[in-house]
Amino acid sequence: MNDRQRLPPASLDARTWVNAGAPILFVPLGSTEQHGPHLPLKTDTAVAVAVAEALTERLRATGTDAAVAPALAYGASGEHQDFPGTISIGHSALTLLLIEYARSAGAWAKRVVFVNGHGGNLPSLADAVPRLRAEGHDVAWVPCAPLVGASPRDTHAGLVETSVMLHLHPADVVADRMTAGVSAPIADLLPRLRAEGVRAVSANGVLGDPRGAAADQGEVLLASMCDAAWARVRGERIAASGILALDAP
């Protein structure tokens, strides 16, 4: 029997307290928010789960105990609140959730790594994780971002996210509702987006253009996300914000 075969289950919720062990715990952090008229509310969470599962499997293949926790499917999504279906718990509540979560899991896990799939969660991570580390907890976070293929004109429910969801959950993508949204660079949209929300800059909630998305492209993009996250995990360099940083080329 090899080391991997001796490890407890890869899913934390499939373990008992007897074999919970001291794994590196990957915690998918997503959102429940609008993703245009064609993508499901679970999009950010689904991507975070896929990346967390990939990281878990890669570590386990080395004989290291790692587990993926049940996803945290609610985040800070206030910018999407004008769209039905969005459920946001806000920055303060999310920050407190992350702190209490890591304090508890850190009592037995070797390390807690939040795998973040939603950009709106970044301020909470940047507040919570450094505070936790200052308390002596081994906590960090990684983003779900591809090394290649991303564009500042394609930041929400556009080509990247639609392609990835066509790969992961094709039955949940409503293909005949794919329509372009606003295509300006995100830097140009941010002031009004922050002040008035996504609806003020894009009536359909899309920042980009999902037309032309394809499952095979999504497979490549997801692999790039996983490779980037894996490079961060293996690099072990933690920046001031608590992110596992990519080494400069």
N, C-alpha and C positions, 0 to 999 in steps of 0.2 A: 504494500500500500504506500503511495507517495504522499508527500506533505499535503497536497491539495485534497486528496481523498480523506485525510484525517480531519480536515477543517469542518467546523459547524456549518450549517446552511448559510448561503450567501445573503438571504433576506433576513434582516433582524427579526421581523415578526414571525418567522418560522422557527426561531430558537426558543428554548426555555430558559429560565433563569440559571439552570444548572450548567448549560453550555453557552451562555451569553458571551463568556470569554472577555477578552480585552482587545477587541478589533479596532482597526482604523474604521471609523464610522462615517460613511458618506450620506449626507442628508440632502435630498433634492428639495430645493426651495424655488417655488414657482409663483403662480398667481391664478386667480379666477377672474378673467377680464376679457372684454371684447377683443377679437382679432379679425375685424372686418366681417363682411357678410358671409364669408366662405369658410373660415376656420373656427374650430371649437374653442370654447372658453378655457379649456384645459391646456392649450398649446404650450405655454411657458413651462407648465408643470411636466407635461409629457416629455419635452426636450430635456429638462433637468433630470428626470428619472432615467432616460436613456443614457445620458452621459454618466450619471452616478453608477448605473449598472455596469457600464463598460469599465470604469475605473476600478470598481470592485473586482470584476473578473480578472483584470490585468494584474492587480496586486495578488490575488489568490493564486494566479498561475506561477507566481514566484515563491509560493509557500507561505506568504504572509496572510495572517487572518484579517479579513476585511469584510464589511457587511454594508448593505444599503438599507437605510431606514425608510419607514413609510414617509411619503412625501408631505411636505408642508405646502398646502395648495392655496394658501391665502397670503397676499403680500400687500405692499403699499402701491395701490393702483388708482389713486385719486384722480389722476389725469384722464382716466377712462370712465369716470363715474357717470357721465351723461349718457352712456350706452347701457341699455338693459342687460342684465346678466352679470355685470361687473360687481364683485364683492371685494371691497378694500378694507383692510383693518388699520391702515395708516402707519406713518413712520414711528410714532411713539409706541404703539402697541406691538408692532413688529420688532422693534429694538428690544423691548422687554421680553418678548417671546424667545428671541434668539439667545438672550442672556440666560434666561431661566432654563431653556432647553439644554444649552451647553454645560451649564453648571450641573444639571442632573446627569446627563449622559457622560460627562467627564468624570463622574465618580467611579466609572468602571471601564469606559472606552479608552483605548490608548491615545487616540486623537479624534477630534470631531472636525469634519470638513464639510462645510455647506457648499453645495453645488448649485449655483444661482442661475436661473433661467429668465429672470425679469429685471430689466434695467432700473425700474422704479424701486427695487429693493436695495440698491447700492448705498444710499445714505445710511440705512439702518445697519447694514453690514459694516460699514466704515465706522459707525459709532459703537456697535456691540462687540465686534471681534477684538479690537485693540483693548477695550475695557476688560474683556475676559482674559486676554493674554497677560494684562497687567496684574490680574488676580492670580496668575500662575496656571491657568488652564491651557492645555495644548489644543488650540482651536485655530482654524484658518478657513479660507474660502477660495473657490475658483469660479470663474465665469464660464458660461456655455457660449463660446465665441469661436468661429472658425478661423484658422490661420489665413485662409484665402477665401475669396468669393464674396466678402461682405462689402457693402457700399454705404456711404453716408446718406444716400438717397433711398436706401432700402432698409428701414429700421423697424418696421412693425407690420406684420401680416403681408409682407411683400414676397419677393421671389425666394428669399432664403427660407423663411419660416414655412411658406407654403410647400416648397420642395421637400423640406425635412418632414413635414407632416404627411405628405403624399407617400413618403417612404415608411414612416412609423405607423400611421393610422389612416390609410387611404379612405376607408369607409366613412370617416368623420369629416372629410373635406368635400364641400359642396361646389363641385367644379363649375357648374353653370352660373355661380354667383361671383366668380372671380372678376373683379373690376379694379382698374387702377385707382389709386388714391392720389394724394399730393406727392409730387416728386422733387420738391426742393430739398437741398441738403439740410440735415437735422440741425446744424448750427444756426441756420437762418430761421428755423421754426421754433427753436427752444424758448425764446422770450415770450411769445404769445401762447405757446403750448403750456408753459409753466403757469402763466397768469390765468388762462381761460380754459385749458384742457384740450384734449385731442380733437374733440368735436369742432372747436373753433377753427382749426386748420385743415381738417379733413372730415367731410360730412359722412363718409362711409367707414371712418376709423382706420383706413389703410395709409401707411406712410411708405410708399413705394408702389410697385406694380407686380402683382402675382402672376399675371398672364405669362405663359411660357414656362411656368414651374413644372418640374418633372421629378418622379420618384428616384430615378437613377442619379439625378443631380443632387437630390436630397441625401442619398446614401453617401455621396462623396463629401457633402458639406458636414453631415453628422460625423463622419470619420475624422474630418479636419478638426471639429470641435473636440472630439475625444482625444485626438493626438495632442492638441494644445493643452487640454486639461491634464493629460498624463505627463507632459513635459513639466508642467508646474508642480505636480505631485512629486515627481522624481527629483526635481531640482532642489526642493526643500528650502528655497529662499523666500522668506516671508517679509513683505513690505510693511510700511507703517500702517496702512489701512487694514492689514490682516490678510491681504490677498497673497496666495502663493504665486510668486512672480516668475515670469519668463525671463531667462537669462538673455542678455543682449547678444545678437549674433556677432 
